């Protein structure tokens, strides 16, 4: 029981010092109150103290070491999870989504869902240059198709963060983006990959010349990617599709998520 009193005194001294520091700055106090994070810490500490006192009174646990281990396993660790639930109730800024696997199938969002979505989208798009500008001389269409499919999957996964009742415009924009990517991939992905894989595996390019199939025996790995891709039988159509996606993402997506596309402008050949 003496140890429990000492622990309580230590907590009291700690919070007294924190209060003294906060009191010196009204702005800091206001920010802490608004963030509500301080309430989560206080709740956690109070519950922890209560569990420590309860466990220390159990007579079956005889040695101080056994009591310490019991406190750690049965109090502190479970409290860490409990405080996340309490924070969600108090601040409504934590949302649990079972479909996002981060830790044991649970992902914790510490910002508002929409804010989390926007940050996630921006960070993702900042690495996807071919969505905004494609260079047919240097970009591998096969890798670009992979990137487009990854984008399609990413937006589908993140969209549940958007509250359609609060921001229907953003939800509709993302739905439209998914539809455009899906249409483009459906029209081009399978056909191009079958052709490109055949070229790589056989070191032989099959192409159409006045509707006649011709064969070009080459060492594909010693050719520039643009020299290979130009023989694709639907080259003009797939390039047109890439450019349409580029235009859409530059006009609609870049302003919405504040993507810095200026760094890629030199890539544009159109």
C-alpha positions in Angstrom: 0.0 0.0 0.0 2.9 2.3 0.7 4.2 1.8 -2.8 0.7 2.7 -4.2 0.8 6.0 -2.3 4.3 6.8 -3.6 3.1 6.2 -7.2 0.1 8.5 -6.7 2.4 11.1 -5.3 4.7 10.8 -8.3 1.8 11.2 -10.6 0.5 14.2 -8.6 4.0 15.9 -8.7 4.3 15.2 -12.5 0.9 16.8 -13.3 1.6 19.7 -11.0 4.7 20.5 -12.9 3.0 20.1 -16.2 0.2 22.5 -15.0 2.7 25.1 -13.9 4.4 25.0 -17.3 1.1 25.2 -19.2 -0.2 28.0 -17.0 2.7 30.2 -18.2 1.5 30.1 -21.8 -2.2 30.7 -22.5 -1.8 29.7 -26.1 -0.2 26.4 -25.2 -3.1 25.7 -22.8 -5.7 26.5 -25.5 -4.0 24.2 -28.0 -3.8 21.3 -25.4 -7.4 21.7 -24.6 -8.5 21.8 -28.2 -6.4 18.8 -29.1 -8.1 16.8 -26.3 -5.0 14.6 -26.2 -4.3 15.8 -22.6 -7.6 14.3 -21.6 -6.6 11.0 -23.0 -3.3 11.0 -21.0 -5.2 12.0 -17.8 -7.7 9.2 -18.3 -5.0 6.7 -18.9 -3.0 7.7 -15.8 -6.1 7.6 -13.6 -7.2 4.2 -14.8 -3.7 2.9 -14.5 -3.3 4.1 -10.9 -6.6 2.4 -10.0 -5.5 -0.9 -11.5 -2.1 -0.7 -9.7 -3.8 -0.2 -6.4 -6.2 -3.0 -6.9 -3.6 -5.5 -8.1 -1.2 -4.5 -5.2 -3.8 -5.5 -2.7 -4.2 -9.0 -4.0 -2.7 -11.3 -1.3 -2.0 -14.3 -3.7 0.8 -12.3 -5.3 3.5 -12.4 -2.7 6.7 -11.0 -4.1 7.2 -7.4 -5.3 8.6 -8.8 -8.6 5.5 -10.9 -9.2 3.3 -8.0 -8.5 5.3 -5.7 -10.9 5.0 -8.3 -13.7 1.3 -8.7 -13.0 0.7 -5.0 -13.1 2.5 -4.7 -16.4 0.7 -7.5 -18.1 -2.8 -7.0 -16.7 -2.9 -3.2 -16.4 -0.5 -1.1 -18.4 -0.6 -3.0 -21.7 -4.4 -3.4 -21.8 -4.8 0.3 -20.8 -2.9 1.3 -23.9 -5.7 -0.1 -26.1 -8.4 1.2 -23.8 -7.1 4.7 -24.1 -7.5 4.6 -27.9 -11.1 3.7 -27.5 -11.7 6.5 -24.9 -9.9 9.0 -27.2 -12.3 8.1 -29.9 -15.3 8.7 -27.7 -14.0 12.0 -26.3 -12.5 13.6 -29.4 -14.2 11.7 -32.3 -10.9 11.9 -34.1 -10.0 8.3 -34.1 -11.6 5.8 -36.4 -11.0 2.1 -36.6 -11.1 0.4 -39.9 -10.8 -3.4 -40.0 -10.2 -3.4 -43.7 -6.9 -1.6 -43.4 -4.3 -4.0 -42.1 -1.6 -2.2 -40.1 -1.5 -4.0 -36.8 -3.4 -7.2 -36.4 -6.0 -6.0 -39.0 -6.6 -2.6 -37.3 -5.6 0.8 -38.6 -5.9 3.8 -36.4 -6.5 7.2 -37.9 -5.4 10.0 -35.6 -6.7 12.8 -37.9 -10.3 13.3 -39.2 -11.1 10.6 -41.8 -11.3 13.1 -44.7 -8.1 14.9 -43.6 -6.3 11.5 -43.5 -7.7 10.7 -47.0 -6.4 13.9 -48.5 -3.0 13.6 -46.9 -2.7 10.0 -48.0 -3.8 10.8 -51.6 -1.4 13.7 -51.9 1.6 11.7 -50.7 0.7 8.9 -53.0 0.1 11.1 -56.1 3.4 13.0 -55.5 5.2 9.8 -56.6 3.1 9.0 -59.7 4.4 11.2 -62.4 3.0 9.1 -65.3 -0.5 9.9 -64.1 0.1 13.5 -65.0 2.8 13.4 -67.7 3.9 10.4 -69.7 7.0 10.3 -71.9 6.6 7.7 -74.6 10.4 7.8 -75.3 11.4 6.7 -71.8 8.4 5.3 -70.0 7.8 1.6 -70.1 4.1 1.2 -70.8 4.0 -2.1 -68.9 5.2 -0.4 -65.7 2.9 2.5 -66.3 -0.1 0.2 -66.5 1.0 -1.3 -63.2 1.2 2.2 -61.7 -2.3 3.0 -63.0 -3.7 -0.2 -61.6 -2.0 0.5 -58.2 -3.7 3.9 -58.2 -7.0 2.4 -59.0 -6.7 0.0 -56.1 -5.4 2.7 -53.7 -8.3 5.0 -54.3 -10.8 2.2 -53.9 -9.2 1.2 -50.6 -9.1 4.8 -49.3 -12.5 6.0 -50.4 -14.4 4.6 -47.3 -12.7 7.4 -45.4 -14.9 10.0 -47.2 -18.3 10.7 -45.6 -20.6 11.0 -48.7 -23.1 13.0 -46.7 -20.6 15.6 -45.8 -18.6 15.8 -49.0 -20.4 14.3 -51.9 -18.4 16.3 -54.4 -15.1 14.7 -53.3 -16.7 11.2 -53.2 -18.1 11.7 -56.8 -14.7 12.9 -58.0 -13.0 9.8 -56.7 -15.7 7.6 -58.1 -15.2 9.2 -61.5 -11.5 8.7 -61.2 -11.9 5.1 -60.5 -14.2 4.7 -63.5 -11.8 6.4 -65.8 -8.9 4.3 -64.7 -11.0 1.1 -64.9 -12.1 1.9 -68.4 -8.6 2.6 -69.6 -7.2 -0.5 -68.0 -10.0 -2.7 -69.3 -9.4 -1.5 -72.9 -5.6 -1.7 -72.8 -4.0 -3.6 -70.0 -4.6 -7.2 -71.1 -3.9 -6.7 -74.8 -0.7 -4.8 -74.3 0.7 -7.2 -71.6 0.1 -10.2 -73.8 1.9 -8.6 -76.7 4.8 -7.3 -74.5 5.3 -10.5 -72.6 5.5 -12.4 -75.9 8.1 -10.0 -77.2 10.2 -10.3 -74.1 10.0 -14.1 -74.0 10.8 -14.7 -77.6 13.0 -11.8 -78.7 10.7 -11.4 -81.6 8.3 -8.6 -82.4 5.1 -9.3 -84.2 3.6 -6.3 -85.9 1.0 -5.4 -88.5 2.1 -3.9 -91.8 -0.9 -3.0 -94.0 -3.0 -5.6 -92.1 -0.3 -8.2 -92.7 1.4 -9.8 -89.7 5.2 -9.5 -89.9 8.0 -10.7 -87.7 11.0 -8.7 -86.5 13.7 -10.8 -84.9 15.6 -8.7 -82.4 17.4 -8.8 -79.0 14.8 -6.9 -77.1 17.0 -6.2 -74.1 19.4 -4.3 -76.3 16.8 -2.0 -77.6 15.4 1.2 -76.2 11.9 0.8 -74.8 10.4 3.3 -77.2 11.9 1.3 -80.2 10.1 -1.8 -78.9 6.8 -0.2 -77.9 6.2 1.6 -81.3 5.6 -1.8 -82.9 2.6 -2.5 -80.7 -0.4 -2.9 -83.0 -2.6 -0.5 -80.9 0.2 2.0 -80.2 -1.6 5.1 -81.2 -4.7 4.2 -79.2 -2.9 3.3 -76.0 -0.8 6.5 -76.2 -4.0 8.5 -76.7 -5.5 6.9 -73.7 -2.5 7.7 -71.6 -2.6 11.3 -72.6 -6.4 11.5 -71.8 -5.7 10.2 -68.3 -2.8 12.7 -68.0 -5.1 15.6 -68.9 -7.8 14.5 -66.5 -5.4 14.2 -63.6 -3.8 17.5 -64.3 -7.1 19.4 -64.5 -9.2 17.6 -61.9 -7.0 15.7 -59.4 -3.9 17.9 -59.1 -5.9 21.0 -57.9 -8.0 19.0 -55.6 -5.1 17.4 -53.7 -2.6 20.2 -54.3 -0.1 17.9 -56.1 3.0 19.7 -57.3 3.1 18.8 -61.0 5.4 21.7 -61.9 8.4 19.5 -61.2 7.3 17.2 -64.1 6.4 19.7 -66.8 9.7 19.2 -68.6 8.6 15.5 -69.1 5.6 16.5 -71.2 6.1 16.1 -74.9 2.6 16.9 -75.8 
